[in-house]
Amino acid sequence: MTSFLPAVGTLVFAAYVLIFGLAAIVCFVGLLRARHVDDTDTRRGLVALLATSGLWAASHVVFLVVPTAELKVVVYQFGLIVGISTIGPWLYFCSAYTGRTLHRAAPFRRVAVGLFLGIVLVKLTNPIHGLYFQTAWVETPFPHLAVQHQLLHWVTMGLTYALAAIGYFMLVELFWQIDHDTKPLVVLVG
């Protein structure tokens, strides 16, 4: 008996492409509205955050659809770099939105750029040391290049989430100060 339904793997693959594609589109469409935020620093942070987040989501779509393992690795590394670059705009936005000036402080900026460049160097040199990620071709739930994260990925991820938490703290603290309901933000963070 011939089935006219697509294979489960095909549906899962399509769902991944659709979800990451929609995320990219939402970020890029959000740029149109973000450009109208009154405060210059808040606008810059939000625009950069949406642009880098959109590029990260789009890189996942490209990673899924390019045909060769070599291209997938290049696209994945691009996505890793764009992904880590979202933390800077996130902290810049949170600092500006909450009325702080940390995003303007030269020492913080120098440390941030140095840390970012160091992480990018580790990611780009992964083919030499293999301590950030390794890949293997797998067939389930659909044929794809699976990425297995290694020690340096998890160290970087921990640092990234710690920095992201600082941004959330800035927002929650501001909302508490102005007696705004923080439950939706706390749920989002959760």
ZADRENLO-288788 format. One record per residue: residue in one letter; chain; x, z, y of N, C-alpha, C in turn; residue number from 1. Coordinates in steps of 0.1 Angstrom, whole numbers. Layout:
N
REC residu chaine n_xx n_zz n_yy ca_xx ca_zz ca_yy c_xx c_zz c_yy num
REC A A X Z Y X Z Y X Z Y NUM;
...
***
This chain:
190
REC residu chaine n_xx n_zz n_yy ca_xx ca_zz ca_yy c_xx c_zz c_yy num
REC M A 8 0 -12 0 0 0 9 0 12 1;
REC T A 7 -9 21 15 -11 34 8 -2 45 2;
REC S A 17 6 51 12 14 62 14 7 76 3;
REC F A 5 7 84 6 2 98 10 12 108 4;
REC L A 12 25 103 17 35 112 32 35 113 5;
REC P A 37 37 125 52 38 126 57 50 118 6;
REC A A 70 49 114 76 60 107 77 72 116 7;
REC V A 77 84 110 78 96 118 91 96 127 8;
REC G A 102 91 121 114 90 129 113 81 141 9;
REC T A 106 70 140 103 62 152 95 69 162 10;
REC L A 85 76 158 77 84 168 85 95 175 11;
REC V A 94 102 167 102 112 173 112 106 183 12;
REC F A 118 95 179 127 88 188 120 84 201 13;
REC A A 108 78 199 100 74 211 96 86 220 14;
REC A A 93 97 214 90 109 221 102 114 229 15;
REC Y A 114 114 223 126 118 230 128 109 242 16;
REC V A 128 96 240 130 86 251 119 88 262 17;
REC L A 107 90 258 96 92 268 98 104 276 18;
REC I A 101 115 269 102 128 276 113 128 286 19;
REC F A 125 123 282 136 123 291 134 112 302 20;
REC G A 128 101 298 125 91 308 115 96 319 21;
REC L A 105 103 314 95 109 324 102 120 333 22;
REC A A 111 128 327 118 138 335 126 131 346 23;
REC A A 133 120 342 141 113 352 132 108 363 24;
REC I A 121 102 359 111 96 369 106 107 378 25;
REC V A 102 118 373 97 129 381 107 134 391 26;
REC C A 120 135 386 130 139 396 132 129 407 27;
REC F A 133 116 403 135 106 413 123 104 423 28;
REC V A 111 106 418 99 106 427 99 118 436 29;
REC G A 104 129 430 105 142 438 114 140 450 30;
REC L A 124 131 449 133 129 460 126 124 472 31;
REC L A 115 116 470 107 111 482 102 123 490 32;
REC R A 96 133 483 91 144 490 101 154 495 33;
REC A A 112 155 487 122 165 491 129 161 504 34;
REC R A 130 148 507 136 143 519 129 148 531 35;
REC H A 117 153 530 109 158 542 110 173 544 36;
REC V A 118 180 536 120 194 538 126 196 551 37;
REC D A 121 206 559 125 207 573 140 213 574 38;
REC D A 143 223 567 156 229 568 167 219 562 39;
REC T A 177 216 570 187 206 566 194 210 553 40;
REC D A 199 223 553 206 227 541 198 228 528 41;
REC T A 185 233 530 176 234 519 173 220 514 42;
REC R A 171 211 523 168 197 519 180 191 511 43;
REC R A 192 193 517 204 187 510 205 193 496 44;
REC G A 204 206 494 205 212 481 194 206 471 45;
REC L A 182 205 476 171 201 468 172 186 464 46;
REC V A 176 178 474 178 164 471 190 162 461 47;
REC A A 200 169 463 212 168 453 208 173 439 48;
REC L A 200 184 439 195 189 426 186 179 419 49;
REC L A 177 173 426 168 164 420 175 151 415 50;
REC A A 185 147 424 192 134 420 201 137 408 51;
REC T A 208 148 407 217 150 396 209 153 383 52;
REC S A 197 160 385 189 163 373 183 150 368 53;
REC G A 179 141 377 173 128 373 184 120 366 54;
REC L A 196 120 371 207 112 365 210 118 351 55;
REC W A 209 131 350 212 137 337 201 133 327 56;
REC A A 188 134 331 177 130 321 179 115 318 57;
REC A A 182 107 328 183 92 325 195 90 316 58;
REC S A 206 97 317 217 95 308 213 98 294 59;
REC H A 204 107 292 199 110 278 191 98 272 60;
REC V A 184 92 281 177 80 276 187 69 272 61;
REC V A 196 67 281 207 56 278 214 60 265 62;
REC F A 218 73 264 225 78 252 217 74 239 63;
REC L A 204 76 240 196 73 228 194 58 225 64;
REC V A 195 50 235 192 35 233 204 26 232 65;
REC V A 215 31 236 227 22 235 230 20 220 66;
REC P A 236 8 216 237 5 202 248 11 195 67;
REC T A 260 14 201 271 17 193 275 32 196 68;
REC A A 282 38 186 287 51 187 297 53 199 69;
REC E A 305 43 201 315 44 212 308 45 225 70;
REC L A 298 36 227 290 36 240 283 50 241 71;
REC K A 277 54 230 270 67 231 279 78 235 72;
REC V A 291 79 230 300 89 234 304 88 249 73;
REC V A 306 77 254 309 75 268 297 79 277 74;
REC V A 285 75 273 273 79 280 271 94 279 75;
REC Y A 273 100 267 272 114 266 281 122 275 76;
REC Q A 294 117 275 303 124 284 299 123 299 77;
REC F A 294 111 303 288 110 316 277 120 319 78;
REC G A 268 121 309 257 130 310 262 145 311 79;
REC L A 273 148 303 278 162 304 283 165 318 80;
REC I A 290 155 324 295 157 338 284 158 348 81;
REC V A 274 149 347 263 150 356 255 163 354 82;
REC G A 254 167 341 247 179 338 253 191 344 83;
REC I A 266 192 343 273 204 349 273 203 364 84;
REC S A 272 191 369 272 190 384 258 195 390 85;
REC T A 248 197 382 235 202 387 236 216 392 86;
REC I A 246 224 387 246 238 390 251 240 405 87;
REC G A 259 231 410 263 232 424 251 231 434 88;
REC P A 244 220 432 232 218 441 222 229 439 89;
REC W A 220 234 427 211 245 424 215 257 432 90;
REC L A 227 261 432 232 273 439 231 270 454 91;
REC Y A 235 258 458 234 254 473 220 256 478 92;
REC F A 210 250 470 196 251 473 191 265 474 93;
REC C A 195 273 464 190 287 464 196 295 476 94;
REC S A 208 293 479 215 300 490 208 296 503 95;
REC A A 206 283 505 200 278 518 185 283 519 96;
REC Y A 178 281 508 163 284 508 161 299 511 97;
REC T A 170 308 506 168 322 508 175 327 520 98;
REC G A 180 318 529 185 322 542 200 327 541 99;
REC R A 206 326 530 220 330 529 229 318 534 100;
REC T A 242 322 535 251 311 539 262 309 529 101;
REC L A 260 314 517 271 312 507 275 298 505 102;
REC H A 265 289 506 268 274 504 277 269 515 103;
REC R A 278 276 526 287 271 537 301 278 536 104;
REC A A 302 288 528 315 296 528 326 288 521 105;
REC A A 336 285 528 347 277 523 354 282 510 106;
REC P A 356 295 509 362 300 497 353 298 484 107;
REC F A 340 300 486 331 297 475 331 282 471 108;
REC R A 331 274 481 331 259 479 344 255 472 109;
REC R A 355 260 476 368 256 469 368 261 455 110;
REC V A 364 273 452 363 278 438 353 269 430 111;
REC A A 342 266 436 332 258 429 337 244 425 112;
REC V A 344 238 435 349 224 433 361 225 422 113;
REC G A 369 235 423 380 237 414 375 239 400 114;
REC L A 365 248 398 359 251 386 352 238 380 115;
REC F A 345 231 388 338 219 384 349 208 379 116;
REC L A 359 206 386 370 197 382 377 201 370 117;
REC G A 379 214 368 385 219 356 376 216 343 118;
REC I A 363 219 345 353 216 334 353 201 331 119;
REC V A 352 193 342 352 179 340 365 174 332 120;
REC L A 376 179 335 388 176 328 387 180 313 121;
REC V A 382 191 311 380 196 297 371 186 289 122;
REC K A 360 182 296 350 173 289 356 159 287 123;
REC L A 364 154 297 370 141 296 381 140 285 124;
REC T A 388 151 283 399 152 274 394 156 260 125;
REC N A 381 157 258 376 161 245 381 152 233 126;
REC P A 382 138 235 387 130 224 401 134 220 127;
REC I A 409 141 228 422 146 224 421 159 217 128;
REC H A 414 169 222 413 182 216 401 185 207 129;
REC G A 390 178 209 378 180 201 372 194 202 130;
REC L A 375 202 212 371 215 214 358 217 222 131;
REC Y A 353 205 227 340 206 234 329 201 226 132;
REC F A 330 190 219 320 185 210 326 175 200 133;
REC Q A 319 174 189 322 164 179 309 157 176 134;
REC T A 310 145 170 299 137 167 298 133 152 135;
REC A A 286 130 148 284 125 134 271 117 134 136;
REC W A 272 106 127 260 98 126 250 104 115 137;
REC V A 238 106 119 228 112 110 215 103 110 138;
REC E A 208 104 99 196 96 97 183 102 100 139;
REC T A 183 116 102 170 123 104 170 130 117 140;
REC P A 159 132 124 146 126 121 145 111 124 141;
REC F A 156 106 130 157 91 132 172 89 133 142;
REC P A 177 76 130 191 73 130 196 75 144 143;
REC H A 206 84 146 212 87 159 226 93 157 144;
REC L A 233 93 168 246 100 168 243 115 172 145;
REC A A 245 124 163 243 138 166 256 144 172 146;
REC V A 254 153 182 265 159 188 265 174 183 147;
REC Q A 277 178 179 279 191 174 288 198 185 148;
REC H A 282 208 192 289 215 202 299 224 197 149;
REC Q A 311 225 203 322 234 199 324 245 209 150;
REC L A 334 253 207 336 265 215 336 263 230 151;
REC L A 343 253 235 344 251 250 330 248 256 152;
REC H A 322 241 248 308 238 253 301 251 255 153;
REC W A 302 260 245 294 273 246 299 282 257 154;
REC V A 312 282 259 318 290 270 313 284 283 155;
REC T A 314 271 285 309 264 297 294 267 299 156;
REC M A 286 266 288 272 268 289 269 282 293 157;
REC G A 276 292 288 274 306 292 277 308 307 158;
REC L A 288 302 312 291 303 326 280 296 334 159;
REC T A 275 285 330 265 277 337 252 285 338 160;
REC Y A 248 291 327 236 299 327 237 312 336 161;
REC A A 249 318 336 252 329 344 251 325 359 162;
REC L A 256 314 362 255 309 376 241 306 380 163;
REC A A 234 299 371 220 296 373 212 309 375 164;
REC A A 215 319 368 208 332 369 210 338 383 165;
REC I A 222 336 389 224 341 403 214 334 412 166;
REC G A 212 321 410 203 314 419 188 319 417 167;
REC Y A 184 322 405 171 328 402 170 341 409 168;
REC F A 181 349 408 181 362 414 179 361 429 169;
REC M A 185 352 435 183 350 450 169 347 453 170;
REC L A 163 338 445 149 335 448 139 347 445 171;
REC V A 141 354 434 133 365 431 134 376 442 172;
REC E A 147 378 446 149 388 456 142 385 469 173;
REC L A 142 372 473 135 368 485 120 370 483 174;
REC F A 115 366 472 100 367 470 96 382 470 175;
REC W A 105 391 464 101 405 465 101 410 479 176;
REC Q A 111 406 487 112 410 501 100 406 509 177;
REC I A 95 394 507 83 390 515 70 393 508 178;
REC D A 71 401 497 59 406 489 52 394 484 179;
REC H A 59 384 479 53 372 472 52 375 457 180;
REC D A 42 370 451 41 372 436 52 365 429 181;
REC T A 60 372 422 72 366 415 69 363 400 182;
REC K A 57 366 396 53 364 381 55 349 377 183;
REC P A 50 339 385 53 325 381 67 322 380 184;
REC L A 76 326 389 90 323 389 96 330 376 185;
REC V A 92 343 374 98 350 362 94 343 349 186;
REC V A 82 338 349 77 330 337 85 318 335 187;
REC L A 88 311 347 96 298 346 110 301 341 188;
REC V A 116 312 346 129 316 342 129 319 327 189;
REC G A 119 326 322 118 329 308 116 317 300 190;
***
